[in-house]
Amino acid sequence: MQLNFELVIYDEEQDCFELDETVYQLELDDEATEAYERVKASDLRLYKWLKESDFFLKYIKEEVCQDTENKKIAIGDINGTSYRRFYFFKVTSGDEHYDYFKRLFNIIEESEWQDRENVGEEILEHLSTKRKELILELC
């Protein structure tokens, strides 16, 4: 099975992310394909599995980050599953992103009229921690 993925580059000084618009391709062996099939239904389990996989880290070090030092990256997309909302969420983001993060971070709106900006700020607070978990510091 072939795994297609994209990366985002983390700028520590600016505390922001930038898209790397390259689509990388990695061939999975049978064992990795089985593991992929088990975790693909949960976007965060899929991310964690790939981030912790020796074959993936080796590929990143040897093929993607071979000529760079102290580069921090994160996975932007894995076979069509996008993680970009983690890096580029804004208070003005769409309802789909709000709903996703409210479920992920267990945010309960006190009422339907609660200010969307307050909920967005709470999401951003949670994301500041979650983003650090997603960053790969290996280059």
C-alpha positions as CSV (number, residue, x, y, z in Angstrom):
1,M,0.0,0.0,0.0
2,Q,1.2,3.5,-0.7
3,L,0.9,6.2,1.9
4,N,0.5,9.8,0.7
5,F,1.1,12.6,3.2
6,E,1.9,16.2,3.4
7,L,3.7,18.2,6.0
8,V,3.6,21.6,7.6
9,I,6.7,23.4,8.8
10,Y,6.7,24.9,12.3
11,D,8.5,28.3,12.8
12,E,9.3,28.4,16.5
13,E,10.3,32.1,16.5
14,Q,6.9,33.1,15.0
15,D,5.0,30.3,16.7
16,C,3.2,29.5,13.4
17,F,2.9,26.9,10.7
18,E,3.5,27.0,7.0
19,L,2.4,24.5,4.4
20,D,4.9,22.4,2.6
21,E,3.0,21.7,-0.5
22,T,4.9,18.6,-1.5
23,V,3.0,15.3,-1.5
24,Y,5.3,12.6,-0.2
25,Q,4.8,9.0,-0.9
26,L,5.9,6.1,1.2
27,E,5.4,2.4,0.4
28,L,4.0,0.4,3.4
29,D,4.9,-3.2,3.9
30,D,2.2,-5.8,4.8
31,E,2.6,-5.3,8.6
32,A,2.4,-1.5,8.3
33,T,-0.6,-1.8,6.0
34,E,-2.4,-3.9,8.6
35,A,-1.6,-1.4,11.3
36,Y,-2.8,1.5,9.1
37,E,-6.1,-0.3,8.4
38,R,-6.6,-0.7,12.2
39,V,-6.0,3.0,13.1
40,K,-7.3,4.9,10.0
41,A,-10.8,5.3,11.4
42,S,-9.5,7.6,14.2
43,D,-7.6,10.6,12.9
44,L,-5.6,11.1,16.1
45,R,-4.8,7.4,16.5
46,L,-3.6,7.5,12.8
47,Y,-1.5,10.5,13.5
48,K,0.1,9.1,16.6
49,W,0.8,5.7,15.0
50,L,2.5,7.3,12.0
51,K,4.5,9.8,14.2
52,E,5.8,7.0,16.4
53,S,6.5,4.5,13.6
54,D,10.2,3.8,13.1
55,F,9.8,3.4,9.3
56,F,8.2,6.9,9.0
57,L,10.8,8.6,11.2
58,K,13.6,7.0,9.2
59,Y,12.0,8.2,5.9
60,I,11.6,11.7,7.2
61,K,15.2,11.9,8.4
62,E,16.7,10.3,5.3
63,E,14.4,11.6,2.5
64,V,12.7,14.8,3.7
65,C,15.0,16.5,6.2
66,Q,18.4,15.3,5.1
67,D,19.9,18.7,4.5
68,T,18.3,20.7,7.3
69,E,19.0,21.2,10.9
70,N,16.7,22.0,13.7
71,K,13.6,21.9,11.5
72,K,10.4,21.2,13.2
73,I,7.5,19.7,11.2
74,A,4.1,18.2,11.7
75,I,1.9,16.1,9.5
76,G,-0.6,18.1,7.5
77,D,-2.5,15.3,5.7
78,I,-2.4,11.5,5.6
79,N,-4.1,9.8,2.7
80,G,-6.8,12.4,2.6
81,T,-7.2,12.8,6.3
82,S,-6.4,16.4,7.0
83,Y,-4.9,17.8,10.2
84,R,-4.6,21.4,8.9
85,R,-7.3,22.6,11.2
86,F,-4.9,22.0,14.1
87,Y,-2.4,24.4,12.7
88,F,-4.5,27.0,11.0
89,F,-7.6,27.3,13.3
90,K,-8.8,30.9,13.8
91,V,-11.7,32.3,15.8
92,T,-13.3,33.0,12.4
93,S,-13.1,29.3,11.3
94,G,-16.1,27.5,10.0
95,D,-18.7,25.6,12.1
96,E,-17.3,22.2,11.1
97,H,-14.0,23.1,12.8
98,Y,-15.7,24.5,15.9
99,D,-17.8,21.3,16.2
100,Y,-14.8,19.1,15.8
101,F,-12.8,20.8,18.5
102,K,-15.7,21.2,20.9
103,R,-16.1,17.4,20.8
104,L,-12.3,16.8,20.9
105,F,-11.7,19.1,23.9
106,N,-15.0,18.4,25.6
107,I,-16.1,22.0,25.4
108,I,-19.7,22.5,26.5
109,E,-21.5,25.7,25.4
110,E,-23.6,27.0,28.3
111,S,-26.2,28.2,25.9
112,E,-26.9,28.6,22.2
113,W,-26.3,32.3,22.4
114,Q,-22.9,32.0,23.9
115,D,-20.4,34.2,22.1
116,R,-18.6,32.2,19.4
117,E,-15.5,34.2,20.1
118,N,-15.3,32.9,23.7
119,V,-15.6,29.3,22.5
120,G,-12.9,30.0,19.8
121,E,-10.6,31.4,22.4
122,E,-11.1,28.3,24.6
123,I,-10.3,26.1,21.6
124,L,-7.1,28.1,20.9
125,E,-6.0,27.6,24.5
126,H,-6.4,23.8,24.1
127,L,-4.8,23.8,20.7
128,S,-1.6,25.5,22.0
129,T,-0.9,22.3,24.0
130,K,-2.2,19.9,21.4
131,R,0.0,21.4,18.6
132,K,3.1,20.7,20.7
133,E,2.2,17.0,20.8
134,L,1.9,16.9,17.0
135,I,5.2,18.5,16.2
136,L,8.1,16.2,15.1
137,E,11.4,17.4,16.4
138,L,13.8,15.2,14.6
139,C,15.4,17.2,11.8
